[in-house]
Amino acid sequence: MALAGVVVSIAAAVLAASSVASDAAFGRGLLELLVVGTPIAAGIYALRAPTNRKFGIALLLIGFMWSLTALAESSSDVAHTIGRLATWLPFPCVVYLLLAFPNGRIDAGLDRA
């Protein structure tokens, strides 16, 4: 899982950095690396403790989903469309993570409401 996270993070950073001017490439690549890599790294760390397993899985899934946003920088029409559609994912994902912390899922009943 860690190797897949590293590969996806680096691929997203390279794709984002290659699509902008050379003076802004490092910053754009670093930003994309942090946006994708941080939730993946935190998810891998959270998987170490059995009590945080569900939250770790949620972080991993969200990190991998966020890597799709790098496709918005692609010159291919289909990849660009997928990337633009994936840019709608971060807001609901952050809301879910805030509501699911620390249990890894949203509780039923009054807590869900």
LUMDRENGU-283103 format. One record per residue (C-alpha): residue number from 1; residue in three letters; x, y, z. Coordinates in Angstrom, 3 decimals. Example, Ala and Ser with C-alpha at 12.3 -4.5 7.8 and 13.67 -1.06 7.14 Angstrom:
LUMDRENGU-283103
<1 ALA <12.300 -4.500 7.800>> <2 SER <13.670 -1.060 7.140>> 
end
This chain:
LUMDRENGU-283103
<1 MET <0.000 0.000 0.000>> <2 ALA <2.842 2.368 0.843>> <3 LEU <4.533 1.724 -2.501>> <4 ALA <1.288 2.397 -4.377>> <5 GLY <0.860 5.621 -2.394>> <6 VAL <4.369 6.784 -3.268>> <7 VAL <3.870 5.971 -6.949>> <8 VAL <0.505 7.752 -7.136>> <9 SER <1.831 10.791 -5.251>> <10 ILE <4.894 11.133 -7.473>> <11 ALA <2.857 10.596 -10.650>> <12 ALA <0.397 13.308 -9.619>> <13 ALA <3.242 15.690 -8.771>> <14 VAL <5.013 15.081 -12.082>> <15 LEU <1.804 15.508 -14.070>> <16 ALA <0.978 18.754 -12.279>> <17 ALA <4.523 20.127 -12.574>> <18 SER <4.839 19.291 -16.261>> <19 SER <1.742 21.274 -17.175>> <20 VAL <2.819 24.709 -15.911>> <21 ALA <5.602 27.132 -16.789>> <22 SER <9.092 26.138 -15.670>> <23 ASP <9.344 28.842 -12.992>> <24 ALA <6.201 27.566 -11.231>> <25 ALA <6.740 23.846 -11.845>> <26 PHE <8.462 23.082 -8.543>> <27 GLY <5.820 24.794 -6.435>> <28 ARG <2.906 23.221 -8.305>> <29 GLY <4.483 19.770 -8.123>> <30 LEU <5.215 20.135 -4.414>> <31 LEU <1.671 21.300 -3.719>> <32 GLU <0.202 18.310 -5.553>> <33 LEU <2.598 15.958 -3.750>> <34 LEU <1.487 17.312 -0.375>> <35 VAL <-2.222 17.276 -1.237>> <36 VAL <-2.096 13.644 -2.374>> <37 GLY <0.699 12.265 -0.219>> <38 THR <-0.318 13.633 3.183>> <39 PRO <-3.647 11.762 3.505>> <40 ILE <-2.036 8.588 2.167>> <41 ALA <0.843 8.809 4.647>> <42 ALA <-1.532 9.587 7.515>> <43 GLY <-3.764 6.687 6.476>> <44 ILE <-0.845 4.262 6.445>> <45 TYR <0.182 5.508 9.870>> <46 ALA <-3.395 5.169 11.190>> <47 LEU <-3.600 1.573 9.969>> <48 ARG <-0.945 0.594 12.506>> <49 ALA <-3.389 0.857 15.415>> <50 PRO <-6.464 -1.409 15.349>> <51 THR <-8.678 1.304 16.842>> <52 ASN <-7.909 3.694 13.954>> <53 ARG <-8.211 1.135 11.152>> <54 LYS <-11.462 2.453 9.637>> <55 PHE <-10.239 6.035 9.738>> <56 GLY <-6.946 4.962 8.140>> <57 ILE <-8.797 3.254 5.313>> <58 ALA <-10.910 6.385 4.779>> <59 LEU <-7.756 8.513 4.597>> <60 LEU <-6.160 6.132 2.094>> <61 LEU <-9.207 6.103 -0.155>> <62 ILE <-9.488 9.869 -0.080>> <63 GLY <-5.773 10.314 -0.826>> <64 PHE <-6.050 8.035 -3.852>> <65 MET <-9.239 9.784 -5.018>> <66 TRP <-7.562 13.179 -4.713>> <67 SER <-4.772 12.000 -6.989>> <68 LEU <-7.309 12.085 -9.824>> <69 THR <-7.421 15.885 -9.571>> <70 ALA <-3.947 16.009 -11.149>> <71 LEU <-5.520 14.793 -14.391>> <72 ALA <-7.110 18.237 -14.780>> <73 GLU <-3.684 19.435 -15.924>> <74 SER <-3.563 16.892 -18.765>> <75 SER <-3.773 17.872 -22.418>> <76 SER <-5.938 14.840 -23.225>> <77 ASP <-9.640 15.670 -23.357>> <78 VAL <-10.821 12.565 -21.502>> <79 ALA <-8.167 12.788 -18.783>> <80 HIS <-8.828 16.505 -18.371>> <81 THR <-12.562 15.859 -17.952>> <82 ILE <-11.932 13.156 -15.355>> <83 GLY <-9.618 15.514 -13.486>> <84 ARG <-12.100 18.375 -13.571>> <85 LEU <-14.886 16.132 -12.303>> <86 ALA <-12.576 14.844 -9.553>> <87 THR <-12.054 18.397 -8.288>> <88 TRP <-15.542 18.147 -6.779>> <89 LEU <-14.347 15.351 -4.461>> <90 PRO <-12.237 17.245 -1.882>> <91 PHE <-15.002 19.215 -0.173>> <92 PRO <-17.358 16.295 0.596>> <93 CYS <-14.346 14.152 1.532>> <94 VAL <-13.109 16.713 4.058>> <95 VAL <-16.596 16.974 5.528>> <96 TYR <-16.767 13.194 5.806>> <97 LEU <-13.352 13.007 7.481>> <98 LEU <-14.319 15.690 9.985>> <99 LEU <-17.548 13.882 10.848>> <100 ALA <-15.956 10.419 10.916>> <101 PHE <-12.994 11.311 13.137>> <102 PRO <-11.917 9.410 15.315>> <103 ASN <-14.175 6.358 14.786>> <104 GLY <-13.736 6.118 11.024>> <105 ARG <-17.459 6.139 10.354>> <106 ILE <-20.386 8.456 10.972>> <107 ASP <-22.465 7.245 13.936>> <108 ALA <-26.138 6.441 13.542>> <109 GLY <-29.082 8.258 15.076>> <110 LEU <-28.802 11.742 16.514>> <111 ASP <-25.073 11.986 15.801>> <112 ARG <-25.676 11.444 12.085>> <113 ALA <-28.326 14.162 11.987>> 
end
